[in-house]
Amino acid sequence: MIPTVVIAGRPNVGKSTLFNRLVGRRFALVADTPGVTRDHKDAEAMLRGRRVRLVDTAGLEESAPETLYGRMRASSESAVSRADLVLFVVDARAGVTPSDAHFADWLRKQGRPILLVVNKAEGRAGSNAALDAYSLGLGSPLAVSAEHGDGLADLMGEIADRLPPEVEEEDIEGGPLRLAIVGRPNAGKSTLLNMLIGEERMITGPEPGLTRDAVAVRIRDAEGEIELVDTAGMRKRARVDEPLEKMSVGSSLEALRMAEVVVLTVDATLGVEDQDLQIARLVEREGRAIILVLNKWDAVEDRNAMRKVIDDRLERSLAQLKGIQVVTLSALTGQGVAKLLPAIRQAHKVWNMRISTGQLNRWFEGALERHAPALVAGRRLKLRYMTQAKARPPTFVIFGTRAEQTPEDYQRYLVNSLRETFDLPGTPIRLQMRGTKNPFEET
């Protein structure tokens, strides 16, 4: 296990900016608005030759447990409880506040090593202000400016010096399966992630749009590791006005593009709406394997009727993902959740499918005999052979004279026949047509 370094402190002291600086790229959302970070977010970083897991947390605030800020604080406290080192960040410009003192006392009781970091300490005035942090009783403060990069080299050195001794890790072949959970706001994405990992990792509640940033966690099943990424809800573009929401949606899109399998979570009580279809089409265009999850299935009164309506909608509006796997479940109660990971593994297997050239061309010959391509400009196309160029998603190339002129409806016929013959349900299929020049044709 690599050591875990948790960044904690009250809201708006620059924790996410510091997190991004240490990771080496923009990973967490940053804005002037307090409370942008709601769930703790982690990423691996290399600090002075040591690989560490950095964790950015929500601001520590005094609030009732049932409120949103109370739930955010509980999430941060959970992260601190697993830390090998806590970076307690205070704001040099604001000085040491009663809130800083309160949470410094609380941190001391957690029994975790603490490094006091005074952020926004630009110039001589900032360094002088950092001296006030001695009053917190957490040892010598380290003055930095995350925004300008001042003092970060010293901070990285201090972190590396305070980490537990390095333990040699076993080599694990291959990386984890990368999974993104996407959908409209309030479809139950965070509740589903919490149920899959068996703990309250993500903040949930009746308020739509609680998740603002893409947050990754790892689990392990019988076949290996899976990296799950929970994302912010994706509304129609015309409704996204706030800069912060635009950043959140951008983070969701980036997580989708980095994923191998995407779980599109739909509120089953509302059915499959236009925005759900738009997200599914986006996943298909990005070439990712996809699973459709009908969440809140326990709240659907007439399940047979709802399933028929949804199946009809998918067949009519999502023909390019024919055979998409649909899993009905309740993320809140856990009903049906056990079916999801096997479905994800199966979708991943199909997405990685490779078919031999011999098999393909035997099928191709039969497909041409059953339904020959139509004439184009009075001339028949001569499609000669095909091969699979790559997997992830399955991509096939057909060669022939004027193959690039093959009508779209005939290409759809070939794709549908490929799906049926080689059992490729619900995965994006790419078909590329490459013409070959006739040497006897006059130029």
C-alpha positions as CSV (number, residue, x, y, z in Angstrom):
1,M,0.0,0.0,0.0
2,I,1.3,3.4,-0.9
3,P,1.1,6.0,1.9
4,T,-1.9,8.4,2.0
5,V,-1.5,12.1,2.6
6,V,-4.7,14.0,3.4
7,I,-5.1,17.8,2.9
8,A,-7.5,19.2,5.4
9,G,-8.6,22.6,6.7
10,R,-11.5,25.0,6.8
11,P,-13.2,26.1,3.5
12,N,-11.4,28.4,1.0
13,V,-7.9,28.1,2.4
14,G,-6.6,26.8,-0.9
15,K,-6.6,23.0,-0.3
16,S,-7.6,22.1,-3.9
17,T,-5.1,24.5,-5.4
18,L,-2.4,22.9,-3.3
19,F,-3.6,19.4,-4.2
20,N,-3.4,20.2,-7.9
21,R,0.1,21.6,-7.5
22,L,1.3,18.5,-5.7
23,V,-0.3,16.2,-8.2
24,G,1.2,18.1,-11.1
25,R,-1.9,18.9,-13.0
26,R,-5.4,20.3,-12.6
27,F,-7.2,17.4,-11.0
28,A,-9.7,19.0,-8.6
29,L,-12.1,21.9,-9.4
30,V,-10.9,25.2,-8.1
31,A,-13.0,28.4,-7.8
32,D,-13.3,31.4,-5.5
33,T,-16.6,30.1,-4.1
34,P,-16.2,28.4,-0.7
35,G,-17.2,24.8,-0.5
36,V,-16.5,23.8,-4.1
37,T,-15.0,20.4,-2.9
38,R,-17.7,18.3,-1.4
39,D,-16.4,14.7,-1.6
40,H,-12.8,13.8,-0.9
41,K,-10.9,13.3,-4.1
42,D,-7.6,11.4,-4.4
43,A,-4.8,11.0,-7.0
44,E,-1.3,9.5,-7.1
45,A,1.7,11.8,-7.1
46,M,5.5,11.4,-7.0
47,L,7.1,13.5,-4.3
48,R,10.8,13.4,-3.9
49,G,10.9,9.9,-5.3
50,R,8.1,8.6,-3.1
51,R,4.8,7.5,-4.6
52,V,1.9,8.8,-2.5
53,R,-1.8,9.0,-2.6
54,L,-2.9,12.6,-2.1
55,V,-6.4,13.2,-0.9
56,D,-8.2,16.6,-1.2
57,T,-11.1,17.0,1.3
58,A,-14.1,19.3,1.8
59,G,-13.7,22.2,4.2
60,L,-14.0,21.4,7.9
61,E,-17.1,23.3,9.3
62,E,-19.2,23.1,12.4
63,S,-22.6,22.0,11.2
64,A,-25.4,19.6,12.2
65,P,-24.7,16.0,10.9
66,E,-27.9,15.9,8.8
67,T,-27.1,19.1,6.9
68,L,-25.1,19.1,3.6
69,Y,-22.1,20.7,5.4
70,G,-22.3,18.2,8.2
71,R,-22.2,15.4,5.6
72,M,-19.2,17.1,3.9
73,R,-17.4,17.3,7.3
74,A,-18.1,13.6,7.9
75,S,-16.6,12.7,4.6
76,S,-13.4,14.7,5.4
77,E,-13.2,13.1,8.9
78,S,-13.4,9.7,7.2
79,A,-10.5,10.5,5.0
80,V,-8.4,11.8,7.9
81,S,-9.0,8.5,9.8
82,R,-7.0,6.7,7.0
83,A,-4.2,9.2,6.6
84,D,-0.5,8.4,7.1
85,L,0.1,12.1,7.2
86,V,-2.3,15.1,7.4
87,L,-1.5,18.5,5.9
88,F,-3.5,21.0,7.9
89,V,-3.8,24.1,5.8
90,V,-4.5,27.6,7.1
91,D,-4.8,30.9,5.3
92,A,-2.0,33.4,6.0
93,R,-4.1,36.3,4.7
94,A,-7.0,35.6,7.1
95,G,-4.7,34.7,10.0
96,V,-5.4,32.0,12.6
97,T,-9.2,31.9,13.2
98,P,-11.2,30.3,16.0
99,S,-12.3,27.7,13.5
100,D,-8.6,26.8,12.7
101,A,-8.0,26.5,16.5
102,H,-11.0,24.3,16.9
103,F,-10.1,21.8,14.2
104,A,-6.4,21.9,15.2
105,D,-7.5,20.6,18.6
106,W,-9.7,18.0,16.9
107,L,-6.8,16.8,14.7
108,R,-4.5,16.4,17.6
109,K,-7.0,13.9,19.1
110,Q,-7.0,11.7,15.9
111,G,-3.5,10.4,16.6
112,R,-2.3,11.1,13.0
113,P,1.0,12.8,12.1
114,I,0.3,16.4,11.2
115,L,2.2,18.9,9.0
116,L,1.0,22.5,9.5
117,V,0.9,24.4,6.1
118,V,0.3,28.1,5.9
119,N,-1.0,28.9,2.4
120,K,-1.2,32.2,0.5
121,A,2.0,33.3,2.2
122,E,3.4,35.3,-0.7
123,G,6.2,37.7,0.1
124,R,7.6,39.0,3.4
125,A,4.1,39.9,4.7
126,G,2.9,36.3,4.2
127,S,6.0,34.8,5.9
128,N,5.4,37.1,8.9
129,A,1.7,36.1,9.0
130,A,2.8,32.4,9.0
131,L,4.5,32.9,12.4
132,D,1.0,33.3,14.0
133,A,0.3,29.6,13.2
134,Y,2.7,28.6,16.0
135,S,-0.2,29.4,18.3
136,L,-2.0,26.2,17.0
137,G,0.5,24.0,18.8
138,L,1.1,21.8,15.8
139,G,4.8,22.4,15.4
140,S,6.7,24.6,13.0
141,P,4.5,25.9,10.2
142,L,5.6,25.7,6.6
143,A,4.8,28.8,4.5
144,V,3.8,28.2,0.9
145,S,1.8,29.8,-1.9
146,A,0.0,27.1,-3.8
147,E,-1.1,29.6,-6.4
148,H,2.4,30.9,-7.2
149,G,4.3,27.7,-6.4
150,D,6.4,29.3,-3.6
151,G,7.7,26.9,-1.0
152,L,6.4,23.8,-2.7
153,A,9.9,22.2,-3.0
154,D,10.4,22.4,0.7
155,L,6.9,21.1,1.3
156,M,7.5,18.0,-0.9
157,G,10.7,17.3,1.0
158,E,8.9,17.6,4.4
159,I,6.2,15.2,3.2
160,A,8.7,12.7,2.0
161,D,10.7,12.9,5.3
162,R,7.6,12.3,7.4
163,L,6.1,9.3,5.5
164,P,6.4,5.8,6.9
165,P,9.2,3.6,5.6
166,E,8.7,2.4,2.0
167,V,7.3,-1.1,1.6
168,E,8.0,-3.0,-1.6
169,E,4.8,-3.7,-3.5
170,E,3.9,-6.8,-5.5
171,D,3.8,-6.3,-9.2
172,I,0.3,-6.6,-10.6
173,E,-0.1,-7.3,-14.3
174,G,-2.2,-4.8,-16.1
175,G,-4.1,-1.9,-14.7
176,P,-7.6,-1.8,-13.2
177,L,-10.7,-1.7,-15.3
178,R,-11.7,1.9,-15.6
179,L,-15.4,2.5,-15.0
180,A,-17.3,5.8,-15.1
181,I,-20.8,6.3,-13.6
182,V,-22.6,9.0,-15.5
183,G,-26.2,10.3,-15.8
184,R,-28.5,13.2,-15.1
185,P,-28.5,14.9,-11.7
186,N,-30.3,13.0,-8.9
187,A,-30.3,9.7,-10.8
188,G,-28.6,8.0,-7.8
189,K,-25.0,7.8,-9.1
190,S,-23.3,8.5,-5.8
191,T,-25.6,6.2,-3.9
192,L,-24.7,3.4,-6.4
193,L,-21.0,4.0,-5.9
194,N,-21.4,3.9,-2.1
195,M,-23.3,0.6,-2.4
196,L,-20.7,-1.0,-4.7
197,I,-17.8,-0.1,-2.3
198,G,-19.7,-0.8,0.9
199,E,-19.2,2.5,2.6
200,E,-20.5,6.1,2.6
201,R,-17.7,7.4,0.4
202,M,-19.7,9.9,-1.6
203,I,-22.0,12.5,-0.1
204,T,-25.7,11.7,-1.0
205,G,-29.0,13.4,-0.3
206,P,-32.2,14.7,-1.9
207,E,-30.5,17.8,-3.2
208,P,-29.7,17.5,-6.9
209,G,-26.2,18.2,-8.1
210,L,-24.4,17.3,-4.8
211,T,-21.4,15.8,-6.7
212,R,-19.4,18.5,-8.4
213,D,-16.2,16.8,-9.4
214,A,-15.3,13.4,-10.8
215,V,-14.2,11.2,-7.8
216,A,-12.3,7.9,-8.3
217,V,-12.2,5.0,-5.9
218,R,-11.0,1.4,-6.3
219,I,-12.6,-1.9,-5.5
220,R,-11.7,-5.5,-6.3
221,D,-13.8,-8.4,-7.5
222,A,-12.9,-12.0,-8.4
223,E,-11.3,-10.8,-11.7
224,G,-9.2,-8.0,-10.4
225,E,-9.3,-4.3,-9.6
226,I,-11.9,-1.8,-10.8
227,E,-11.4,2.0,-10.6
228,L,-14.9,3.6,-10.3
229,V,-15.3,7.2,-11.1
230,D,-18.5,9.0,-9.8
231,T,-19.3,12.1,-11.9
232,A,-21.4,15.2,-11.6
233,G,-24.9,15.1,-13.2
234,M,-25.0,16.1,-16.8
235,R,-28.0,18.4,-17.7
236,K,-28.9,19.7,-21.1
237,R,-26.3,22.1,-22.3
238,A,-28.8,25.0,-22.6
239,R,-29.5,24.7,-18.8
240,V,-25.9,24.9,-17.8
241,D,-25.2,28.5,-16.9
242,E,-23.0,28.7,-13.8
243,P,-19.3,28.6,-14.5
244,L,-18.8,26.1,-11.7
245,E,-21.4,23.7,-13.2
246,K,-19.7,24.0,-16.6
247,M,-16.4,23.0,-14.9
248,S,-18.2,20.0,-13.2
249,V,-19.7,18.8,-16.5
250,G,-16.3,19.2,-18.2
251,S,-14.8,17.0,-15.5
252,S,-17.5,14.4,-16.1
253,L,-16.8,14.4,-19.8
254,E,-13.1,13.9,-19.2
255,A,-13.9,10.9,-16.9
256,L,-16.1,9.4,-19.6
257,R,-13.3,9.7,-22.2
258,M,-10.8,8.1,-19.8
259,A,-13.2,5.2,-19.0
260,E,-13.3,1.7,-20.6
261,V,-16.9,1.0,-19.4
262,V,-19.5,3.6,-18.7
263,V,-22.5,2.9,-16.5
264,L,-25.4,5.2,-17.6
265,T,-27.6,5.6,-14.5
266,V,-31.2,6.4,-15.1
267,D,-34.0,7.2,-12.7
268,A,-36.4,4.3,-13.5
269,T,-39.4,6.2,-12.1
270,L,-38.9,8.8,-14.9
271,G,-38.0,6.4,-17.6
272,V,-35.4,7.0,-20.3
273,E,-35.6,10.7,-21.2
274,D,-34.0,12.6,-24.1
275,Q,-31.0,13.7,-22.1
276,D,-30.3,10.1,-21.1
277,L,-30.3,9.2,-24.8
278,Q,-28.0,12.1,-25.6
279,I,-25.5,10.9,-23.0
280,A,-25.7,7.3,-24.4
281,R,-25.0,8.7,-27.9
282,L,-22.0,10.6,-26.5
283,V,-20.7,7.4,-24.9
284,E,-21.1,5.6,-28.3
285,R,-19.3,8.3,-30.2
286,E,-16.4,8.1,-27.7
287,G,-16.3,4.3,-28.4
288,R,-16.8,3.2,-24.8
289,A,-18.6,0.0,-23.6
290,I,-21.9,0.9,-22.0
291,I,-24.3,-0.5,-19.4
292,L,-27.7,1.0,-18.8
293,V,-28.7,1.0,-15.1
294,L,-32.4,1.5,-14.2
295,N,-32.0,2.8,-10.6
296,K,-34.9,3.2,-8.1
297,W,-36.5,0.1,-9.7
298,D,-38.1,-0.7,-6.3
299,A,-40.1,2.5,-6.6
300,V,-41.6,1.6,-10.0
301,E,-45.2,0.4,-9.7
302,D,-45.9,-1.4,-13.0
303,R,-42.5,-2.8,-13.8
304,N,-43.5,-4.8,-16.8
305,A,-45.1,-1.8,-18.5
306,M,-42.2,0.4,-17.7
307,R,-39.7,-2.1,-19.0
308,K,-41.6,-2.4,-22.2
309,V,-41.7,1.4,-22.7
310,I,-38.0,1.6,-22.0
311,D,-37.1,-1.3,-24.4
312,D,-39.2,0.2,-27.1
313,R,-37.5,3.6,-26.6
314,L,-34.0,2.0,-26.8
315,E,-34.8,0.0,-29.9
316,R,-36.3,3.1,-31.7
317,S,-33.8,5.8,-30.5
318,L,-30.5,3.9,-29.8
319,A,-30.2,1.4,-32.7
320,Q,-26.5,1.9,-32.8
321,L,-26.2,0.2,-29.4
322,K,-28.5,-2.7,-30.2
323,G,-28.5,-5.3,-27.4
324,I,-27.3,-2.9,-24.7
325,Q,-27.2,-4.6,-21.3
326,V,-29.9,-3.2,-19.0
327,V,-29.6,-3.8,-15.2
328,T,-32.5,-3.0,-12.9
329,L,-31.6,-2.3,-9.3
330,S,-32.1,-0.1,-6.3
331,A,-28.8,1.6,-5.2
332,L,-30.5,2.6,-1.9
333,T,-31.6,-0.8,-0.7
334,G,-29.0,-2.9,-2.6
335,Q,-31.6,-4.9,-4.5
336,G,-30.1,-6.1,-7.8
337,V,-26.7,-4.5,-7.3
338,A,-25.0,-7.9,-7.3
339,K,-25.9,-8.2,-11.0
340,L,-24.0,-5.1,-12.0
341,L,-20.3,-6.1,-11.7
342,P,-20.7,-9.3,-13.7
343,A,-22.6,-7.2,-16.4
344,I,-19.7,-4.7,-16.4
345,R,-17.1,-7.5,-16.8
346,Q,-19.1,-9.0,-19.7
347,A,-19.4,-5.6,-21.5
348,H,-15.7,-5.1,-21.1
349,K,-15.0,-8.6,-22.5
350,V,-17.2,-7.8,-25.6
351,W,-15.5,-4.4,-26.0
352,N,-12.1,-6.2,-26.1
353,M,-13.3,-8.9,-28.5
354,R,-11.0,-10.0,-31.4
355,I,-12.2,-12.1,-34.3
356,S,-9.9,-14.0,-36.6
357,T,-9.6,-12.9,-40.2
358,G,-10.7,-16.3,-41.4
359,Q,-13.9,-16.3,-39.4
360,L,-14.6,-12.7,-40.5
361,N,-14.3,-13.5,-44.2
362,R,-16.3,-16.7,-44.0
363,W,-19.1,-14.6,-42.5
364,F,-18.5,-11.7,-44.9
365,E,-18.8,-14.0,-47.9
366,G,-22.2,-15.3,-46.6
367,A,-23.4,-11.7,-45.8
368,L,-22.7,-10.6,-49.4
369,E,-24.5,-13.7,-50.8
370,R,-27.6,-13.0,-48.6
371,H,-27.8,-9.4,-49.5
372,A,-25.5,-8.0,-52.3
373,P,-24.7,-4.3,-52.2
374,A,-26.8,-2.0,-54.4
375,L,-25.6,-0.3,-57.5
376,V,-23.9,3.0,-57.0
377,A,-24.1,5.4,-60.0
378,G,-25.1,2.4,-62.1
379,R,-22.0,0.3,-61.1
380,R,-21.8,-2.5,-58.6
381,L,-19.4,-2.3,-55.7
382,K,-16.8,-5.0,-55.4
383,L,-16.3,-5.7,-51.7
384,R,-13.5,-8.2,-51.5
385,Y,-12.3,-9.0,-47.9
386,M,-12.2,-7.6,-44.4
387,T,-10.1,-7.7,-41.3
388,Q,-10.3,-6.5,-37.7
389,A,-8.0,-3.5,-37.3
390,K,-8.3,-3.2,-33.5
391,A,-10.5,-3.8,-30.4
392,R,-11.7,-1.4,-27.7
393,P,-14.1,-0.9,-29.5
394,P,-14.2,-3.6,-32.2
395,T,-13.1,-1.9,-35.4
396,F,-13.3,-3.6,-38.8
397,V,-11.9,-2.6,-42.2
398,I,-13.5,-3.7,-45.5
399,F,-11.5,-3.5,-48.7
400,G,-12.8,-3.4,-52.2
401,T,-13.2,-1.4,-55.4
402,R,-15.0,1.8,-54.6
403,A,-15.7,0.4,-51.1
404,E,-15.7,4.0,-49.7
405,Q,-18.9,4.6,-51.7
406,T,-20.8,1.9,-49.8
407,P,-24.3,3.3,-48.7
408,E,-24.9,3.8,-45.0
409,D,-27.9,1.5,-44.9
410,Y,-25.7,-1.4,-46.3
411,Q,-23.1,-0.6,-43.7
412,R,-25.8,-0.8,-41.0
413,Y,-26.8,-4.2,-42.4
414,L,-23.2,-5.4,-42.0
415,V,-22.9,-4.1,-38.5
416,N,-26.1,-5.6,-37.3
417,S,-25.1,-9.0,-38.9
418,L,-21.7,-8.7,-37.2
419,R,-23.4,-8.2,-33.8
420,E,-25.7,-11.2,-34.3
421,T,-23.1,-13.6,-35.7
422,F,-20.3,-12.9,-33.3
423,D,-22.3,-12.0,-30.2
424,L,-21.4,-8.3,-29.8
425,P,-24.4,-6.8,-28.0
426,G,-24.5,-3.2,-27.0
427,T,-20.9,-2.3,-27.8
428,P,-19.9,0.4,-30.3
429,I,-18.8,-1.1,-33.6
430,R,-16.6,0.8,-36.0
431,L,-16.7,-0.1,-39.7
432,Q,-14.2,1.5,-42.1
433,M,-14.5,1.2,-45.9
434,R,-11.3,1.4,-48.0
435,G,-11.3,1.4,-51.7
436,T,-8.7,-0.2,-53.9
437,K,-7.7,1.3,-57.2
438,N,-8.4,-0.7,-60.4
439,P,-5.2,-0.7,-62.4
440,F,-7.1,-1.2,-65.6
441,E,-9.4,1.8,-65.0
442,E,-8.7,4.8,-67.1
443,T,-7.5,7.9,-65.2
